[in-house]
Protein backbone atom coordinates (compact mmCIF):
# COMPACT_ATOMS: atom_id res chain seq x y z
CA UNK A 1 0.00 0.00 0.00
CA UNK A 2 1.50 3.33 -1.09
CA UNK A 3 0.63 6.76 0.31
CA UNK A 4 0.77 9.87 -1.87
CA UNK A 5 0.27 13.39 -0.50
CA UNK A 6 -0.64 16.59 -2.36
CA UNK A 7 1.12 19.63 -0.90
CA UNK A 8 1.68 23.36 -1.37
CA UNK A 9 1.77 26.07 1.28
CA UNK A 10 -0.13 28.38 -1.06
CA UNK A 11 -3.91 27.94 -1.12
CA UNK A 12 -6.00 27.83 -4.28
CA UNK A 13 -3.51 25.95 -6.44
CA UNK A 14 -5.74 22.92 -7.03
CA UNK A 15 -4.53 20.44 -4.38
CA UNK A 16 -8.03 19.12 -3.68
CA UNK A 17 -8.90 18.81 -7.37
CA UNK A 18 -5.66 16.95 -8.07
CA UNK A 19 -6.02 14.65 -5.04
CA UNK A 20 -9.57 13.69 -5.97
CA UNK A 21 -8.70 12.99 -9.59
CA UNK A 22 -5.58 10.95 -8.88
CA UNK A 23 -7.61 8.87 -6.43
CA UNK A 24 -10.56 8.51 -8.81
CA UNK A 25 -8.37 7.53 -11.75
CA UNK A 26 -6.68 4.78 -9.76
CA UNK A 27 -10.05 3.53 -8.54
CA UNK A 28 -11.36 3.43 -12.12
CA UNK A 29 -8.30 1.37 -13.03
CA UNK A 30 -9.16 -1.16 -10.32
CA UNK A 31 -7.42 0.00 -7.14
CA UNK A 32 -9.03 0.12 -3.71
CA UNK A 33 -8.28 3.76 -2.86
CA UNK A 34 -8.57 5.66 0.40
CA UNK A 35 -8.53 9.44 0.21
CA UNK A 36 -7.84 11.33 3.44
CA UNK A 37 -9.27 14.83 3.73
CA UNK A 38 -6.99 16.68 6.15
CA UNK A 39 -8.31 20.18 5.38
CA UNK A 40 -10.70 21.63 8.01
CA UNK A 41 -12.77 23.07 5.16
CA UNK A 42 -13.73 19.54 4.13
CA UNK A 43 -13.78 20.36 0.42
CA UNK A 44 -12.45 16.96 -0.61
CA UNK A 45 -15.25 15.32 1.37
CA UNK A 46 -18.04 17.41 -0.14
CA UNK A 47 -16.62 17.22 -3.67
CA UNK A 48 -17.04 13.45 -3.44
CA UNK A 49 -20.71 13.76 -2.52
CA UNK A 50 -20.36 13.24 1.23
CA UNK A 51 -21.16 15.33 4.29
CA UNK A 52 -18.39 16.88 6.32
CA UNK A 53 -17.71 14.98 9.53
CA UNK A 54 -15.05 14.58 12.20
CA UNK A 55 -13.62 11.36 10.76
CA UNK A 56 -9.95 12.34 10.79
CA UNK A 57 -10.21 13.93 14.23
CA UNK A 58 -12.00 10.88 15.61
CA UNK A 59 -9.37 8.54 14.17
CA UNK A 60 -6.37 10.48 15.47
CA UNK A 61 -7.63 11.98 18.73
CA UNK A 62 -10.42 9.65 19.87
CA UNK A 63 -8.73 6.47 18.59
CA UNK A 64 -11.85 5.53 16.61
CA UNK A 65 -11.90 2.33 14.57
CA UNK A 66 -11.49 2.67 10.81
CA UNK A 67 -14.85 1.09 10.01
CA UNK A 68 -16.57 3.78 12.09
CA UNK A 69 -15.01 6.77 10.34
CA UNK A 70 -14.75 5.73 6.69
CA UNK A 71 -17.35 6.67 4.06
CA UNK A 72 -17.59 5.24 0.53
CA UNK A 73 -18.14 7.67 -2.34
CA UNK A 74 -20.60 6.67 -5.08
CA UNK A 75 -18.97 5.70 -8.38
CA UNK A 76 -21.53 7.94 -10.09
CA UNK A 77 -19.62 10.89 -8.61
CA UNK A 78 -16.07 9.85 -9.50
CA UNK A 79 -16.40 7.37 -12.41
CA UNK A 80 -19.59 8.36 -14.20
CA UNK A 81 -20.12 6.13 -17.23
CA UNK A 82 -16.74 4.43 -16.88
CA UNK A 83 -16.75 0.72 -16.14
CA UNK A 84 -14.73 0.41 -12.94
CA UNK A 85 -12.20 -2.39 -13.20
CA UNK A 86 -11.71 -5.17 -10.69
CA UNK A 87 -12.20 -4.19 -7.06
CA UNK A 88 -11.96 -0.47 -7.77
CA UNK A 89 -13.51 1.68 -5.05
CA UNK A 90 -13.03 5.14 -3.57
CA UNK A 91 -13.37 5.48 0.20
CA UNK A 92 -13.09 8.77 2.10
CA UNK A 93 -11.79 9.62 5.57
CA UNK A 94 -13.77 12.86 5.94
CA UNK A 95 -12.88 16.12 7.63
CA UNK A 96 -14.57 19.12 9.19
CA UNK A 97 -13.71 22.11 11.37
CA UNK A 98 -12.55 19.82 14.21
CA UNK A 99 -9.55 18.81 12.11
CA UNK A 100 -7.84 22.08 12.99
CA UNK A 101 -7.83 20.99 16.66
CA UNK A 102 -5.71 17.88 16.04
CA UNK A 103 -2.34 19.64 16.62
CA UNK A 104 -3.59 20.82 20.03
CA UNK A 105 -4.74 17.35 21.07
CA UNK A 106 -1.84 15.08 20.05
CA UNK A 107 1.92 15.41 19.71
CA UNK A 108 2.94 12.05 18.24
CA UNK A 109 4.01 12.69 14.64
CA UNK A 110 4.05 8.95 13.85
CA UNK A 111 0.41 8.39 14.83
CA UNK A 112 -1.18 8.48 11.36
CA UNK A 113 1.57 6.32 9.91
CA UNK A 114 0.92 3.72 12.60
CA UNK A 115 -2.85 3.83 12.05
CA UNK A 116 -2.39 3.37 8.30
CA UNK A 117 -0.50 0.14 8.94
CA UNK A 118 -3.82 -1.29 10.15
CA UNK A 119 -5.14 -0.98 6.57
CA UNK A 120 -2.51 -3.16 4.91
CA UNK A 121 -4.33 -5.58 2.65
CA UNK A 122 -7.51 -3.48 2.61
CA UNK A 123 -6.37 -0.68 0.28
CA UNK A 124 -3.89 -0.41 -2.58
CA UNK A 125 -3.36 3.34 -2.44
CA UNK A 126 -3.86 6.18 0.05
CA UNK A 127 -4.14 9.76 -1.26
CA UNK A 128 -3.93 12.67 1.20
CA UNK A 129 -5.36 16.12 0.51
CA UNK A 130 -3.84 18.85 2.67
CA UNK A 131 -4.52 22.39 3.81
CA UNK A 132 -1.94 25.08 3.05
CA UNK A 133 -1.26 25.85 6.73
CA UNK A 134 1.92 24.30 8.23
CA UNK A 135 1.22 22.56 11.55
CA UNK A 136 1.97 19.46 13.58
CA UNK A 137 -0.74 17.74 11.54
CA UNK A 138 1.20 18.52 8.36
CA UNK A 139 4.29 16.95 9.94
CA UNK A 140 2.21 13.87 10.78
CA UNK A 141 1.12 13.66 7.15
CA UNK A 142 4.69 14.01 5.88
CA UNK A 143 5.84 11.17 8.12
CA UNK A 144 3.00 8.96 6.85
CA UNK A 145 3.59 9.45 3.13
CA UNK A 146 5.79 7.74 0.54
CA UNK A 147 5.42 10.11 -2.39
CA UNK A 148 4.89 13.89 -2.53
CA UNK A 149 3.21 15.75 -5.39
CA UNK A 150 3.20 19.55 -5.49
CA UNK A 151 0.42 21.20 -7.50
CA UNK A 152 1.33 24.79 -8.39
CA UNK A 153 0.17 27.55 -10.65
CA UNK A 154 2.83 29.09 -12.85
CA UNK A 155 2.54 32.36 -10.92
CA UNK A 156 4.83 34.07 -8.42
CA UNK A 157 2.94 33.41 -5.16
CA UNK A 158 2.25 29.78 -6.03
CA UNK A 159 5.89 29.20 -6.93
CA UNK A 160 6.90 30.91 -3.67
CA UNK A 161 4.61 28.51 -1.77
CA UNK A 162 6.18 25.63 -3.67
CA UNK A 163 9.63 26.77 -2.59
CA UNK A 164 8.60 26.87 1.07
CA UNK A 165 7.02 23.43 0.83
CA UNK A 166 10.14 21.90 -0.74
CA UNK A 167 12.31 23.44 2.00
CA UNK A 168 10.06 22.00 4.72
CA UNK A 169 10.25 18.58 3.13
CA UNK A 170 14.04 18.66 3.25
CA UNK A 171 13.86 19.43 6.97
CA UNK A 172 11.20 16.80 7.59
CA UNK A 173 13.16 14.15 5.73
CA UNK A 174 15.86 14.73 8.33
CA UNK A 175 13.22 13.89 10.97
CA UNK A 176 12.26 10.76 9.04
CA UNK A 177 15.90 9.71 9.11
CA UNK A 178 15.92 10.05 12.91
CA UNK A 179 12.83 7.84 13.01
CA UNK A 180 14.58 5.24 10.85
CA UNK A 181 12.39 5.97 7.83
CA UNK A 182 13.44 6.39 4.22
CA UNK A 183 13.17 9.87 2.74
CA UNK A 184 9.85 10.63 1.04
CA UNK A 185 10.20 10.80 -2.74
CA UNK A 186 9.28 13.77 -4.89
CA UNK A 187 6.66 12.31 -7.20
CA UNK A 188 6.43 15.45 -9.23
CA UNK A 189 5.54 19.11 -9.54
CA UNK A 190 2.14 19.51 -11.18
CA UNK A 191 1.39 22.76 -13.06
CA UNK A 192 -2.31 23.61 -12.67
CA UNK A 193 -4.64 26.16 -14.28
CA UNK A 194 -1.98 26.62 -16.94
CA UNK A 195 -2.52 29.30 -19.59
CA UNK A 196 0.16 28.77 -22.18
CA UNK A 197 -0.88 31.83 -24.16
CA UNK A 198 0.31 34.19 -21.42
CA UNK A 199 3.94 35.30 -21.08
CA UNK A 200 3.75 35.04 -17.28
CA UNK A 201 2.68 31.39 -17.30
CA UNK A 202 5.23 30.45 -19.97
CA UNK A 203 7.92 32.11 -17.87
CA UNK A 204 6.69 30.26 -14.77
CA UNK A 205 6.80 26.96 -16.66
CA UNK A 206 10.39 27.63 -17.73
CA UNK A 207 11.27 28.27 -14.07
CA UNK A 208 9.71 24.95 -13.07
CA UNK A 209 11.49 23.04 -15.83
CA UNK A 210 14.81 24.66 -14.93
CA UNK A 211 14.39 23.87 -11.24
CA UNK A 212 12.81 20.40 -11.41
CA UNK A 213 13.59 18.98 -14.85
CA UNK A 214 11.79 15.70 -15.53
CA UNK A 215 9.97 15.98 -12.17
CA UNK A 216 7.58 18.45 -13.83
CA UNK A 217 4.36 16.57 -14.62
CA UNK A 218 2.12 17.28 -17.65
CA UNK A 219 0.23 20.55 -17.15
CA UNK A 220 -3.47 20.78 -16.35
CA UNK A 221 -4.71 23.59 -18.57
CA UNK A 222 -7.19 26.24 -17.42
CA UNK A 223 -10.32 24.91 -19.12
CA UNK A 224 -14.02 25.56 -18.52
CA UNK A 225 -14.69 21.84 -18.01
CA UNK A 226 -12.91 21.95 -14.65
CA UNK A 227 -15.25 24.64 -13.28
CA UNK A 228 -18.32 22.87 -14.64
CA UNK A 229 -17.30 19.57 -13.04
CA UNK A 230 -16.70 21.29 -9.70
CA UNK A 231 -20.14 22.89 -9.84
CA UNK A 232 -21.68 19.45 -10.43
CA UNK A 233 -19.62 17.97 -7.55
CA UNK A 234 -18.27 15.32 -9.88
CA UNK A 235 -14.85 14.45 -11.25
CA UNK A 236 -13.90 15.39 -14.77
CA UNK A 237 -14.16 11.67 -15.61
CA UNK A 238 -17.83 11.70 -14.65
CA UNK A 239 -18.80 15.20 -15.77
CA UNK A 240 -16.81 15.67 -18.97
CA UNK A 241 -15.57 12.37 -20.44
CA UNK A 242 -13.59 12.74 -23.67
CA UNK A 243 -12.89 16.43 -22.91
CA UNK A 244 -9.45 18.00 -23.20
CA UNK A 245 -9.43 18.49 -19.43
CA UNK A 246 -9.94 14.75 -18.94
CA UNK A 247 -7.14 13.97 -21.40
CA UNK A 248 -4.82 16.30 -19.47
CA UNK A 249 -5.64 14.50 -16.21
CA UNK A 250 -5.05 11.04 -17.66
CA UNK A 251 -1.65 12.24 -18.92
CA UNK A 252 -0.72 13.16 -15.34
CA UNK A 253 -2.01 9.85 -13.98
CA UNK A 254 -0.09 7.88 -16.60
CA UNK A 255 3.19 9.44 -15.40
CA UNK A 256 2.34 8.96 -11.72
CA UNK A 257 1.36 5.33 -12.30
CA UNK A 258 4.95 4.58 -13.25
CA UNK A 259 6.14 6.20 -10.00
CA UNK A 260 3.51 4.68 -7.71
CA UNK A 261 3.72 1.21 -9.22
Number of C-alpha atoms within 10 A of each C-alpha: 16 16 21 27 23 26 29 28 24 22 16 15 26 21 26 24 21 22 24 25 22 23 25 31 24 22 26 24 16 17 21 23 28 26 27 25 29 26 24 22 17 23 20 28 27 18 22 24 17 18 14 19 21 17 27 28 25 19 19 19 17 11 11 14 14 17 7 11 18 18 19 15 18 15 21 16 20 28 24 19 13 14 12 18 13 12 13 20 25 28 21 24 25 29 28 21 14 16 24 19 13 17 17 11 12 13 12 13 19 16 18 19 16 12 15 16 11 11 14 11 9 11 18 18 20 23 23 28 25 25 24 18 14 13 14 16 26 18 18 19 23 28 25 26 22 20 21 21 23 27 31 31 26 26 17 13 15 21 22 14 21 21 13 14 18 17 11 16 19 13 10 18 18 15 17 18 11 10 11 9 14 13 19 19 15 17 22 23 25 25 26 22 19 20 17 16 8 9 10 14 19 16 14 21 20 14 14 20 15 11 11 14 13 11 16 21 24 19 23 26 17 14 14 10 17 21 12 15 17 14 11 14 18 25 26 30 26 20 24 17 17 10 14 16 20 20 15 14 20 18 15 20 21 15 15 17 12 9 13 15 6
